[in-house]
Amino acid sequence: MTAHAMTKSAQTTAPNDQSMNADLQARRLAATPRGVGVMAGFYIDRAQNAEVWDVEGNRYIDFAGGIAVLNTGHRHPALVAAIEEQLKRFTHTCYQVLPYESYVRLAERINALVPGHYAKKTAFFSSGAEAVENAVKIARSSTGRPGIIAFSGGFHGRTMMGCALTGKVVPYKVGFGPFPSEVYHLPFPMELHGVTVEDSLHALETLFKAEIEPSRVAAIIIEPVQGEGGFYVAPPQLLHGLRKVCDEHGILLIFDEVQTGFGRTGKLFATEYYDVLPDIVTMAKSMAGGMTLSAVCGRAEVMDAPAPGGLGGTYAGNPLAIAAALAVIDVMEKEQLVERSNFLGEKLMARLNAAQAAVPALKEVRGLGSMVAAEFCDPATGAPSPDAVKRVQQAALEEGLILLTCGVYANVIRFLYPLTTEDTVFDEALDILDRALAKA
């Protein structure tokens, strides 16, 4: 059990007014646009570690983690203390106007933690999409080239460049075009769906012959493990092939670690699984435990390409978020959350693998560390089965377990629980999952 465990005495409930969720739902539909899709029909009142309570006092186990943002759980005491301490000093100056030491200190720590024995520099922003946008700007500035290559199934944000890079149409691109030009896509290897590494690298060769010459390509961007795309793990051969092509043609290699970073995959960064080093790494989500912060870290000479004033943002590197991120790194080291990521991931995968014999629709279990996915297909046809996923997700929710879906075909359940989840709560969640899987 981690230092973040919650005592039973803290598990009080709010007044059980059965109309509160319904009233809030009606207010939401009247006040906010439908484009902001919401999964749950209940409203959160408070949370602690891996548990949340809604406004009617109902308890849920959170295996969504704010979409991979809460690797250190809800309201970790160390993060709360760090934010409170910063609140006593100042909340905002805009780093580009009045800088502060904590920004520099966090950059130094990130530079030391990101794989690669070469000089690095780091800039901070507010969201994962913003980090990706700036990585593209930096790559274009460094190379003097326009082209960016991404992958099908990849997710890189909801901004216009983020949408252009993202390899999933519904719901991220529908009705929002035209998108920025000079963005190209390759198929991502998916053995289950018949796409091989050779197919991906051959598509790159074809792209260079049919669409854009390599001398006009600034960067190739890839998630080491696809997030929204379905938790497909990039094969080492693919990254070796990309690195070789990049080195041959002066193209930069960008690893998008927005979702994979900070222990989710059983390493601090998924990059550590490979003997391939990127030139630029983007990160966000769990790096500040729920505060809005992202970063771009890269080779010093690449990061220095933009002129002064070319990078930044009014809220980029907010001091409260910086304080939280420094606390996150300390917590991950002190509580050995990278090791715990592997421990919890192994327990989950063992339970899922054991269930496969009784759940024919559960076609594949995969992942690294605690970045685990369960993919569902129709047992008769082999076609992706989003309906099976919906049944499992709903059955779990009815018993108080929050799960998220993903995948180009929306037929994958992804597990994004806090790495600080207590053993008893985790086991309770796995029991609920067993029962929900029977509904597939």
N, C-alpha and C positions, 0 to 999 in steps of 0.2 A: 504494500500500500504506500502511495506517495505522500509527501508532506502536504499535499493539497486535499487530502481526504476530508469530507464534511461529516460533522458529528450528527447523530440522529436527532439531537435536540434542536438542530437548525431546520429540520424538515417540517416546519409549521405550514399551514395552508391558509390561503386567502379566503374571505367569505365566499361561500358557495352560491353565488348568484348565477343561476343557469342562463340568464339572458345576456350576460355581459359580452360573451363572444359573438353572439348573434347581433347584438346592437353595434359592436365595433365593426363587424363585417358589413353591415348595412352602411355605416358611416364611411368605411373605406371605399366601397363601390361608388358612393356618391361624390367623394372628395378627391379620389386619385385615379389616374388613367389606367385603362385595362392593359396597356403595354407593360406596366410593371406587374409581371405575373407573380402570384403568391401561391405557394404550395399548400400551406396549412390554413384551415378555417378557424383556428384559435389564436389568441394573442398572448404573448409572453409577458409575465409580470416580473419574474426574477429567475436567477440561475446561479448554480454553484457547480463548478467542475464539469461533470458530464450530465448533470440533471437540470431540468428547467421546469418551472411551474407556470401555468397560464393564469389569466385573471380570475378564473373560477376555481383555482386551487388544484387543478388536475396536474399530476406529475408525469413527465416524459423523460426518457433517456435519449440524449442527443448524440446520434451517430451521424450528424450532418456537419457539426462544428462550424456553422457559419460559412459553409463551403470551404473547408480546409483552413480556416482562419484560427481555430482554437486548439492547436496542438498542445498548448499549455492549459487548456480548459477555460471555463468561464470564471472570471474574477480570481485568478491566482493571487494569493496574498502578496507575493513579491512584486507583481505587476501593479496591484492596487497601491502598495506602499510607494513604489517608484513614481507613479503618476501623482499621488498626493504630495510627495516631496517637491516635484517639479511645479505643481500648482501654487505652492507657497513662494516660488521664485519669480516665474513669468510664464505666460501661456503662448505668447506669439510676438515675434519681432519681424518676421520674414528674414530668413537666413541670409538672403542676398543683400539685405540692408544692414542688419546688425547681427553678425554671426555669433555662435556660441560654441563652447568647448565640447559639449556632448555630441554634436554633429560630427566633429572631427574625430572624437574618440570612437564613435560607432563605425565611421568609415575605416578607421585603422583596424578595428576588430573584424569587420567584414572582409577587408583585404587579406587579412591573415587566415581567415576561415575558408574562403573560396579556393578550391583546388588550383594548383599551378605555382611553380617556383619561379615567378617572374614578377616584376614590379606591376602593381595594380593600383587603380584609383576607383573610388565609388562616389556616385551622386545619388541623392535621395529625392523621391517624389511622393505622390499620395496614393496611387492605385496601381494595380498590376498593368492595366491598359496604358497608363501614363508611363510606366517603366518601359513597356514594349515600344510605345511611340518614340520615346527618347533613345532607345537602343537603335531604332531605325535611323533616326536623325544622326546619331553618332557614327553609325556605319557609313551612311552616305557622305557625311562630312569627311570621314577618314579616308575613304576610297575615291571620292569624287564620282561615284557611280550611282545610278538610280534604282536598279533592279533588286527586288527582294523575292526570295523563293521560300515558300512555306509548304505545309503538308495538309492533305485531306484529313478531316477529323480533328485537326489542331484547333485550339481555342486560344486567342490572344487578346481578347477584350471586345468592348462594345463601342469604342470610338470608331470613327470612319476608317482610319488605318487599321485598327484592331479588327473591325469587321472584314476588311479586305483580306487580311492575313488569315482570319479564321476560316477553317475548312468545313463548315456546317451551315447550311442555308437556313433551315427552320430551327429556331425563330430569329436567328441573329441577323440575317441579311434581308429578310422579306420586306420589300417596300422601301428600303433605305438607300438604294443605289441612285446614281453611279458612285462607285468607290474609287479611291486613289488608284492611279494606273501603275504599271510596271510591277505588279504583284502576280506571282505565278505559283501554281500548286503541283505537288507531286503526290502520288499515292503512298500512304503510310503502310508499312508491312503489317498484315493481319493474317496470320496463318489460318485462323478459323474461317476466314472469308476468302482464302485463296490468293492473297497478295504476299509475295515474297520480297526479300531484300533485293534480289536480282531485278524484280519488276520495278522497284523504286529507283534503283540506280540506272536501269535502262531508260526509265522515263526522264531522268535527269539528262542523259545523253541526248535523248530525242528533243527535250526542251531546248538544249543548246543548238540543235540543228534547225528546229522549226519555229522557235519563238523569240529567243534572245541570245546573243553571243555572250560567252562567259566574261568577256572584258567589260561588259556593261552591268554585271551583277555585283551589288555591294555586299550582300549577305544572304546566308541561308539560316532560317530560324526554325528550331525544332524543340519540342518538349521531350526530354529523356523518357518520361512516361506521360502519355497523353492523358489529360484530365477530363474535360468535358467530352472528349472523343471516345472515351470508353476504357481508360486505364490500360491501354496497350503499351507494353514495355518496348522501347526501341532496341532492336538487336544490336549487339556490339559491331557486327559486320557492317551495318548501315552507317553507324557513326564513323567507323574507320574509313568507309568509302567516301563519306561527305568530307571528312578532314583532308583526305588525299586530294579530292577535287578542289577544295578551297585553297590548299597550299599550292596546287599547280597553277591556279588562275588568279591568285591574289584576292580571293573572296573571304569575307569574315564569317565565322561560324558563331551563331548566337544560340545559347541554350536558354529556353524559357523555363525557369524553375519557380515560377510564381506559385504553383500548386504543390510541386514536389519538394520544395525547400523546407528547411528547419525540421528535419527528422521524420517527415512523413514516410519516406521510403526505407527507413532503417539505416540511412546515412544522413549526415547533416544536409548534404546536397546529393541528389541522384547522380551528379557528375562523378562522384567518387566510385561508382560501380564500373566506370569505364577508364581505360587507359588512353582516352581521347580528351583533349582539353579544348574548350571553346575560347574564343577571343573576347566574348561578352556574355555575361550571365544576368538575367533579370530575376527579381525576387519580390515577393510581397506577402499577402495573406498572413501566414502564421508568424512572420518575422516580428510583429509588434503585438501579438496576442489579442487582436480585436481593434487596436487603434489603426488609423489610416496612415500607412507608410509603405513605400516600395523603394526599390533600389536598382541601380544599374552598376555592375562592377565589371571592369574589363582591363585589358592590357593598358598600361599607363599611356603609351604613345597613341593608342586608339582613342582613349577617353579624353585626351588633351586636344583632339582635332577641332572641336567646335570653339569658336572665339568666345571671349568673355561676354556674358549676357545671352549666349545661345542656348544655355540650359538653365533650368530653374522652374519656379512657380511660386505663387504667393504663399501657399500652404506647404510647399515641398520641404520635407524634413521638419515638420512641426515638432517643437520641443517636448510636448507631452508624449507623442508617438516615439520619439527618439529615446526618451527615458524608458518607455515600455519595452522597446526592442533590446536595449542593453540588459534589462531585467530578464527578458526571454532567453537570451544567450546564457546568462548566469544560471537560470533555472534548468535549462537543458543539460548543462554541464553538471550541476549539483545533483539533480535527480536522475541523471543518466537516462534521459528520455530517448536517445537514439537506440540504446539497448532495449528499452521497454517497447519501443516501436516494433522491434523484431519479435519480442516475446508475445505481445498482443496479436500481431499479425499472424504468427504461427498458430496460435490458439484459434483464431477466426478461420484461417484456411483449413485447418484440420476439421473443424466443425462443418464447413461448407463441403469439403471433399467427402466427408462421411455421409452427407445428405444426398449426394448425387445419385446413389443407387436407388433411392426411393423417390427422387424428383427428376423424372426424365427430361423435363424442360430445362433443367440446370445444365447447360451445355459445357461451360468452361469456368474454372476458377483460376484467377491469375493475380499477380501483383508482386511488389517488392515491399518488404517491411509491413507497415500498416497502410500502404496504398493498395488496397485489395478490391477486386471486382468480381462479380458473379454475372455471367452472361447467359441469357435465356433464349432458347430457340424452340420452335415447334418440333416436337419429337417425330412427327410424321413427315414433315416436309424439310426440316432443317432451316427454314426461314426464320429470321429474327422475330422474336415474340415480345413486342412491347406490352401486349395485354397481360402476359404472365407476370411481367415486372410490376405492372400496376396492381395486380391482385396481391402480390407479396408485399408491396409497399403499403397498401391500404390495410392489409391484415396486421402488419406490424404496428402501424399507427394506432389501430383500434386497441392494441394492447400496451400502447405507450412507448413505442420505439420509433424514433424518427430516422428514416432512411432517405437517401437521395438517389435519383436515377441519372443516367448519362448515356452516351453513345450516339453515333450518327443515326442509328435505327431506334434509339430510345429503349433499348432492350437490355440495359446493363444496370445493376445496382452497385453503387460505390459506397465504400465505408470510410467515413471521415471522423471517427470518434476522437476525443481528446486523448493524447498519449498518457495523460495523467489519470485516466479513468480508473477508479478503484476496482480491485479484482471482483468483489461481490457484485458491483453494478455491471461490470463487463459480463460476468457469467449469467446474470439475470437477462441481459440483452441477448445473449446467445441462445438462451432457452426460448425467448420470444421469437427470435429469428427462426429457430427450428420449426415452431408451430406455423409461422407465416409461410415458410417455404412449402409446406404441405398444400397451400392454396394455389400454388403455381399451376 
